[in-house]
Amino acid sequence: MDDQTKKPPQDETRTCVDCAAEFVFTAGEQEFYERKGFTEKPKRCEPCRRRRKQQRAMTGQGGGR
């Protein structure tokens, strides 16, 4: 599909790989991911993302950001 026929993003329900909770990957978040060039969809809900980020920061395994 070319950019002119591409459907606008719609909210998408995902399941967190850590806690199995469902979370919504919103259309706005999808547009943000696309603008930033991210190719992977989020695998974790927001609380699990924050927890994982804190754990990586404490162990010195940050992603260089």
N, CA, C and O atoms as a GROMACS GRO file, in nm:
protein
  260
    1MET      N    1   0.082  -0.118   0.000
    1MET     CA    2   0.000   0.000   0.000
    1MET      C    3   0.087   0.125   0.000
    1MET      O    4   0.187   0.130   0.072
    2ASP      N    5   0.050   0.225  -0.079
    2ASP     CA    6   0.127   0.348  -0.075
    2ASP      C    7   0.070   0.441   0.032
    2ASP      O    8  -0.035   0.413   0.089
    3ASP      N    9   0.140   0.552   0.059
    3ASP     CA   10   0.101   0.641   0.168
    3ASP      C   11  -0.037   0.702   0.149
    3ASP      O   12  -0.103   0.734   0.248
    4GLN      N   13  -0.082   0.721   0.025
    4GLN     CA   14  -0.210   0.784   0.002
    4GLN      C   15  -0.328   0.693   0.034
    4GLN      O   16  -0.436   0.742   0.065
    5THR      N   17  -0.310   0.563   0.027
    5THR     CA   18  -0.419   0.470   0.055
    5THR      C   19  -0.404   0.406   0.192
    5THR      O   20  -0.484   0.321   0.231
    6LYS      N   21  -0.304   0.447   0.265
    6LYS     CA   22  -0.279   0.391   0.398
    6LYS      C   23  -0.389   0.435   0.493
    6LYS      O   24  -0.421   0.553   0.502
    7LYS      N   25  -0.448   0.338   0.565
    7LYS     CA   26  -0.552   0.370   0.662
    7LYS      C   27  -0.490   0.437   0.783
    7LYS      O   28  -0.379   0.403   0.824
    8PRO      N   29  -0.562   0.534   0.840
    8PRO     CA   30  -0.510   0.597   0.962
    8PRO      C   31  -0.506   0.495   1.075
    8PRO      O   32  -0.588   0.403   1.080
    9PRO      N   33  -0.409   0.510   1.166
    9PRO     CA   34  -0.400   0.414   1.276
    9PRO      C   35  -0.525   0.420   1.364
    9PRO      O   36  -0.589   0.524   1.377
   10GLN      N   37  -0.558   0.306   1.421
   10GLN     CA   38  -0.669   0.296   1.515
   10GLN      C   39  -0.618   0.234   1.644
   10GLN      O   40  -0.522   0.157   1.643
   11ASP      N   41  -0.682   0.268   1.754
   11ASP     CA   42  -0.643   0.210   1.882
   11ASP      C   43  -0.638   0.058   1.871
   11ASP      O   44  -0.722  -0.004   1.806
   12GLU      N   45  -0.538   0.000   1.936
   12GLU     CA   46  -0.516  -0.144   1.928
   12GLU      C   47  -0.496  -0.198   2.069
   12GLU      O   48  -0.414  -0.146   2.145
   13THR      N   49  -0.569  -0.302   2.104
   13THR     CA   50  -0.554  -0.364   2.236
   13THR      C   51  -0.440  -0.466   2.229
   13THR      O   52  -0.436  -0.552   2.141
   14ARG      N   53  -0.348  -0.454   2.324
   14ARG     CA   54  -0.231  -0.542   2.331
   14ARG      C   55  -0.229  -0.609   2.468
   14ARG      O   56  -0.298  -0.566   2.560
   15THR      N   57  -0.150  -0.714   2.482
   15THR     CA   58  -0.134  -0.784   2.609
   15THR      C   59   0.010  -0.773   2.655
   15THR      O   60   0.102  -0.804   2.579
   16CYS      N   61   0.030  -0.729   2.777
   16CYS     CA   62   0.163  -0.711   2.835
   16CYS      C   63   0.231  -0.847   2.852
   16CYS      O   64   0.171  -0.941   2.904
   17VAL      N   65   0.356  -0.856   2.810
   17VAL     CA   66   0.431  -0.981   2.822
   17VAL      C   67   0.474  -1.009   2.966
   17VAL      O   68   0.506  -1.122   3.001
   18ASP      N   69   0.475  -0.906   3.051
   18ASP     CA   70   0.518  -0.925   3.190
   18ASP      C   71   0.401  -0.960   3.282
   18ASP      O   72   0.411  -1.056   3.359
   19CYS      N   73   0.292  -0.884   3.276
   19CYS     CA   74   0.184  -0.904   3.372
   19CYS      C   75   0.055  -0.957   3.309
   19CYS      O   76  -0.042  -0.985   3.380
   20ALA      N   77   0.053  -0.970   3.178
   20ALA     CA   78  -0.062  -1.022   3.103
   20ALA      C   79  -0.183  -0.929   3.103
   20ALA      O   80  -0.291  -0.969   3.060
   21ALA      N   81  -0.168  -0.807   3.152
   21ALA     CA   82  -0.277  -0.710   3.149
   21ALA      C   83  -0.294  -0.659   3.006
   21ALA      O   84  -0.198  -0.648   2.930
   22GLU      N   85  -0.417  -0.628   2.972
   22GLU     CA   86  -0.442  -0.567   2.842
   22GLU      C   87  -0.417  -0.417   2.853
   22GLU      O   88  -0.448  -0.356   2.956
   23PHE      N   89  -0.363  -0.358   2.748
   23PHE     CA   90  -0.344  -0.214   2.743
   23PHE      C   91  -0.371  -0.168   2.601
   23PHE      O   92  -0.365  -0.247   2.507
   24VAL      N   93  -0.400  -0.039   2.585
   24VAL     CA   94  -0.433   0.015   2.454
   24VAL      C   95  -0.313   0.088   2.397
   24VAL      O   96  -0.256   0.176   2.461
   25PHE      N   97  -0.275   0.049   2.277
   25PHE     CA   98  -0.172   0.118   2.199
   25PHE      C   99  -0.251   0.214   2.112
   25PHE      O  100  -0.305   0.176   2.007
   26THR      N  101  -0.258   0.340   2.155
   26THR     CA  102  -0.348   0.436   2.091
   26THR      C  103  -0.300   0.477   1.952
   26THR      O  104  -0.183   0.458   1.916
   27ALA      N  105  -0.392   0.533   1.876
   27ALA     CA  106  -0.358   0.581   1.742
   27ALA      C  107  -0.248   0.688   1.752
   27ALA      O  108  -0.157   0.691   1.669
   28GLY      N  109  -0.258   0.774   1.852
   28GLY     CA  110  -0.157   0.878   1.871
   28GLY      C  111  -0.020   0.819   1.901
   28GLY      O  112   0.081   0.867   1.850
   29GLU      N  113  -0.016   0.716   1.984
   29GLU     CA  114   0.111   0.649   2.016
   29GLU      C  115   0.167   0.583   1.890
   29GLU      O  116   0.288   0.585   1.867
   30GLN      N  117   0.080   0.524   1.810
   30GLN     CA  118   0.126   0.460   1.686
   30GLN      C  119   0.188   0.563   1.591
   30GLN      O  120   0.290   0.537   1.528
   31GLU      N  121   0.125   0.680   1.582
   31GLU     CA  122   0.181   0.787   1.498
   31GLU      C  123   0.316   0.832   1.551
   31GLU      O  124   0.408   0.856   1.473
   32PHE      N  125   0.329   0.844   1.682
   32PHE     CA  126   0.455   0.881   1.745
   32PHE      C  127   0.563   0.778   1.712
   32PHE      O  128   0.674   0.814   1.673
   33TYR      N  129   0.530   0.649   1.727
   33TYR     CA  130   0.626   0.542   1.698
   33TYR      C  131   0.671   0.551   1.552
   33TYR      O  132   0.789   0.536   1.522
   34GLU      N  133   0.576   0.576   1.462
   34GLU     CA  134   0.610   0.585   1.320
   34GLU      C  135   0.702   0.704   1.292
   34GLU      O  136   0.798   0.692   1.217
   35ARG      N  137   0.670   0.819   1.353
   35ARG     CA  138   0.755   0.939   1.333
   35ARG      C  139   0.896   0.915   1.383
   35ARG      O  140   0.992   0.962   1.322
   36LYS      N  141   0.910   0.843   1.495
   36LYS     CA  142   1.041   0.816   1.554
   36LYS      C  143   1.116   0.703   1.483
   36LYS      O  144   1.235   0.681   1.508
   37GLY      N  145   1.047   0.632   1.394
   37GLY     CA  146   1.113   0.524   1.322
   37GLY      C  147   1.115   0.392   1.398
   37GLY      O  148   1.189   0.301   1.361
   38PHE      N  149   1.036   0.382   1.506
   38PHE     CA  150   1.029   0.258   1.582
   38PHE      C  151   0.957   0.153   1.498
   38PHE      O  152   0.854   0.182   1.438
   39THR      N  153   1.011   0.034   1.493
   39THR     CA  154   0.951  -0.072   1.412
   39THR      C  155   0.878  -0.176   1.497
   39THR      O  156   0.794  -0.250   1.445
   40GLU      N  157   0.909  -0.182   1.625
   40GLU     CA  158   0.845  -0.278   1.715
   40GLU      C  159   0.728  -0.212   1.789
   40GLU      O  160   0.739  -0.097   1.832
   41LYS      N  161   0.620  -0.284   1.803
   41LYS     CA  162   0.508  -0.235   1.884
   41LYS      C  163   0.542  -0.261   2.030
   41LYS      O  164   0.619  -0.352   2.060
   42PRO      N  165   0.485  -0.181   2.122
   42PRO     CA  166   0.515  -0.204   2.263
   42PRO      C  167   0.466  -0.341   2.309
   42PRO      O  168   0.360  -0.388   2.268
   43LYS      N  169   0.546  -0.403   2.396
   43LYS     CA  170   0.513  -0.536   2.448
   43LYS      C  171   0.468  -0.530   2.592
   43LYS      O  172   0.414  -0.627   2.646
   44ARG      N  173   0.490  -0.414   2.656
   44ARG     CA  174   0.458  -0.400   2.798
   44ARG      C  175   0.365  -0.283   2.821
   44ARG      O  176   0.368  -0.184   2.748
   45CYS      N  177   0.281  -0.296   2.925
   45CYS     CA  178   0.194  -0.186   2.964
   45CYS      C  179   0.282  -0.076   3.027
   45CYS      O  180   0.398  -0.099   3.059
   46GLU      N  181   0.224   0.041   3.044
   46GLU     CA  182   0.301   0.154   3.096
   46GLU      C  183   0.363   0.126   3.233
   46GLU      O  184   0.481   0.157   3.252
   47PRO      N  185   0.289   0.070   3.330
   47PRO     CA  186   0.352   0.042   3.460
   47PRO      C  187   0.470  -0.055   3.449
   47PRO      O  188   0.572  -0.036   3.516
   48CYS      N  189   0.459  -0.158   3.366
   48CYS     CA  190   0.568  -0.254   3.349
   48CYS      C  191   0.686  -0.190   3.275
   48CYS      O  192   0.801  -0.222   3.303
   49ARG      N  193   0.657  -0.101   3.180
   49ARG     CA  194   0.766  -0.029   3.111
   49ARG      C  195   0.845   0.055   3.210
   49ARG      O  196   0.968   0.055   3.208
   50ARG      N  197   0.772   0.127   3.297
   50ARG     CA  198   0.841   0.210   3.397
   50ARG      C  199   0.924   0.124   3.491
   50ARG      O  200   1.038   0.156   3.522
   51ARG      N  201   0.864   0.014   3.538
   51ARG     CA  202   0.934  -0.076   3.631
   51ARG      C  203   1.061  -0.131   3.565
   51ARG      O  204   1.167  -0.134   3.628
   52ARG      N  205   1.050  -0.175   3.442
   52ARG     CA  206   1.166  -0.231   3.370
   52ARG      C  207   1.274  -0.125   3.350
   52ARG      O  208   1.393  -0.153   3.366
   53LYS      N  209   1.233  -0.004   3.317
   53LYS     CA  210   1.328   0.104   3.297
   53LYS      C  211   1.403   0.135   3.428
   53LYS      O  212   1.524   0.158   3.427
   54GLN      N  213   1.330   0.136   3.540
   54GLN     CA  214   1.393   0.160   3.670
   54GLN      C  215   1.491   0.049   3.705
   54GLN      O  216   1.601   0.076   3.754
   55GLN      N  217   1.452  -0.076   3.680
   55GLN     CA  218   1.539  -0.189   3.711
   55GLN      C  219   1.666  -0.182   3.628
   55GLN      O  220   1.775  -0.208   3.679
   56ARG      N  221   1.653  -0.149   3.500
   56ARG     CA  222   1.772  -0.140   3.414
   56ARG      C  223   1.862  -0.026   3.457
   56ARG      O  224   1.985  -0.038   3.449
   57ALA      N  225   1.804   0.084   3.502
   57ALA     CA  226   1.884   0.198   3.549
   57ALA      C  227   1.962   0.161   3.676
   57ALA      O  228   2.077   0.202   3.692
   58MET      N  229   1.900   0.084   3.764
   58MET     CA  230   1.965   0.046   3.890
   58MET      C  231   2.078  -0.055   3.866
   58MET      O  232   2.175  -0.057   3.942
   59THR      N  233   2.066  -0.138   3.762
   59THR     CA  234   2.169  -0.239   3.737
   59THR      C  235   2.271  -0.192   3.635
   59THR      O  236   2.364  -0.265   3.601
   60GLY      N  237   2.254  -0.070   3.586
   60GLY     CA  238   2.349  -0.018   3.488
   60GLY      C  239   2.334  -0.077   3.350
   60GLY      O  240   2.429  -0.073   3.271
   61GLN      N  241   2.218  -0.131   3.319
   61GLN     CA  242   2.194  -0.189   3.188
   61GLN      C  243   2.105  -0.101   3.103
   61GLN      O  244   2.023  -0.150   3.025
   62GLY      N  245   2.120   0.029   3.116
   62GLY     CA  246   2.038   0.122   3.039
   62GLY      C  247   2.065   0.113   2.891
   62GLY      O  248   2.166   0.057   2.848
   63GLY      N  249   1.975   0.166   2.815
   63GLY     CA  250   1.987   0.158   2.670
   63GLY      C  251   2.066   0.272   2.610
   63GLY      O  252   2.056   0.295   2.489
   64GLY      N  253   2.144   0.343   2.689
   64GLY     CA  254   2.226   0.450   2.635
   64GLY      C  255   2.151   0.580   2.614
   64GLY      O  256   2.196   0.668   2.542
   65ARG      N  257   2.036   0.591   2.677
   65ARG     CA  258   1.956   0.714   2.663
   65ARG      C  259   1.972   0.801   2.784
   65ARG      O  260   1.912   0.908   2.791
   0.00000   0.00000   0.00000
